[in-house]
Amino acid sequence: MIHNDEMYLALVNAEGQYSLWAKSVPIPTGWTAEDVPMTRDGCLEFIERAWTDMRPKSLRASMASARKKLS
């Protein structure tokens, strides 16, 4: 259940993927809070600005490596 006054966190994992997370719920292993708690809408706006490339970090690195080999 979403409460209008509940605070949220923007979590990020090692692959650079983001998740909206209720502050009242423990952060799962492998994820870290990217910013201070904020409203749900504020958190979603933060994630939208921060997560501009949806590809996992490992895929981006692999593609960059492949490009270097072709150069």
C-alpha positions in Angstrom: 0.0 0.0 0.0 1.3 3.4 -0.9 0.9 6.2 1.6 1.0 9.7 0.3 3.2 10.9 3.2 5.7 8.0 3.0 9.3 8.8 2.0 11.2 7.0 -0.7 14.8 6.3 -1.7 16.4 5.9 -5.1 18.4 2.7 -4.9 21.1 1.7 -7.4 22.9 -1.6 -7.8 26.3 -2.6 -9.2 24.9 -2.7 -12.7 23.8 1.0 -12.5 20.1 0.0 -12.4 17.7 2.1 -10.3 14.7 1.3 -8.1 12.2 3.3 -6.2 12.2 2.0 -2.6 10.1 2.8 0.4 12.3 4.2 3.2 10.4 2.1 5.7 11.6 -1.2 4.1 15.1 -2.4 4.6 17.4 -1.9 1.6 18.1 -5.3 0.0 21.6 -6.7 -0.4 23.4 -5.4 -3.4 21.6 -2.1 -3.5 22.6 1.3 -2.0 20.6 4.5 -1.5 21.7 7.1 -4.1 20.2 10.1 -2.4 18.4 11.3 0.6 14.8 10.3 1.3 12.2 12.2 -0.7 8.6 12.0 -1.8 7.6 9.3 -4.3 7.3 11.9 -7.1 10.6 13.5 -6.2 12.3 10.1 -6.2 10.9 9.2 -9.6 12.1 12.5 -11.0 15.6 11.9 -9.6 15.7 8.4 -11.1 14.5 9.7 -14.5 17.3 12.3 -14.5 20.0 9.9 -13.3 19.2 6.7 -15.2 19.7 7.9 -18.8 21.1 4.6 -20.2 18.9 1.6 -19.3 21.6 -0.9 -20.4 23.4 -2.7 -17.5 26.9 -1.4 -16.7 28.5 -4.7 -17.7 26.8 -4.5 -21.2 28.0 -0.9 -21.7 31.5 -1.9 -20.8 31.4 -5.0 -23.1 30.1 -2.9 -26.0 32.8 -0.2 -25.4 35.5 -2.9 -25.4 34.1 -4.4 -28.7 34.2 -0.9 -30.3 37.8 -0.5 -29.3 38.8 -3.8 -30.8 37.1 -2.7 -34.1 39.0 0.6 -34.2 
